[in-house]
Amino acid sequence: MAMATAHPTTRIPARWQDYLQLLKPRVMSLVVFTGLTGLICADRAIHPVLAAVAILCIAVGAGASGALNMWYDADIDRQMRRTRGRPVPAGRVQSADALAIGVVLSLFSVMLMGMAANWLAAGLLAFTIVFYAVVYTMWLKRWTAQNIVIGGLAGALPPVIGWAAATGTVPLNAWLLCLIIFMWTPPHFWALSLYTSEDYAKAGVPMMPVVAGAASTRRQILIYSFLFVPICLAPAFTGLGGPVYLGVAAAGGLVFLLLALRLSRSRAGEAPDDRGEGLYDVRAGAKDARNLFAFSILYLSLLFATLLAEHLLGVPALELLAR
């Protein structure tokens, strides 16, 4: 009884927007987009209703993962400027409610995917939810500086799930889409962490700049960038992407590498954090990190949007290696 009445004046009534925020709609939108790309790139006829249900399941599964993440990470989120306004740490949604929503939506999305599409897609969706909520959130995030590298698999699997939902198979090209997102994740999130490192240090999260320092993080971002860009070109040579995709991947990849090289030569992440509250409010020395972070979102979006458009419009693929 004492716990229930300890802070009666701080309880803030939840609105529907708080429950929507609990599902991490920004992350969900990217997951839905990449999942839809995988489903369309499979080039297999699927009933529009079943396709819509499959994408709904991917979206709900992503939302479930977000709710479970916010439930478990509330103690960390309270200490970070970027996350302390989230529904659970702010007290607008109770921790038990977030857990219940996450579990119910997880079960719903997996079972519906299995019944509407196939159990391979459902199994991959279940694995993704468990990997993000348990392996990444409960273990990797608080234990190792490689949390983003290993945990990135959860965010990389939606196109594989979409492909499996359409065909019941997961061929090389489906995994190539997964690999693109997987290799994109470290430079993307480490660029963000360079100008939010003090938040992570305060919360005790072993992000790379906190553990290895800013200089080492910048070098690793550059290494991953040089590995990432050639992988982005690969779909044009495996029968997945066409000439437009090759042009977008090459031009965007060049910009990505230039930004990563510029970041590696900067001192981003070394000055005290005197930025404002916004995600893109950064001190002058960290702008190179902010620029790479922002462009990485644009580049990944362009890659998948181009693939999606080519397959919808029937643009012939370049099959140089596919033959």
Secondary structure, DSSP 4 states (H G I P E B T S, - for coil): -TTTTSSTTT-----HHHHHHHT-HHHHHHHHHHHHHHHHHT-----HHHHHHHHHHHHHHHHHHHHHHHHHTHHHHTT-TTTTTSTTTTTSS-HHHHHHHHHHHHHHHHHHHHHHT-HHHHHHHHHHHHIIIIIIIIIIHHH-TTHHHHHHHHHH-HHHHHHHHHHS---HHHHHHHHHHHHHHHHHHHHHHHTTHHHHHHHT---HHHHH-HHHHHHHHHHHHHHHHHHHHGGGGTTS--HHHHHHHHHHHHHHHHHHHHHHTS-TT-S-----SSTT---GGGHHHHHHHHHHHHHHHHHHHHHHHHHHHTPPPP-TTT-
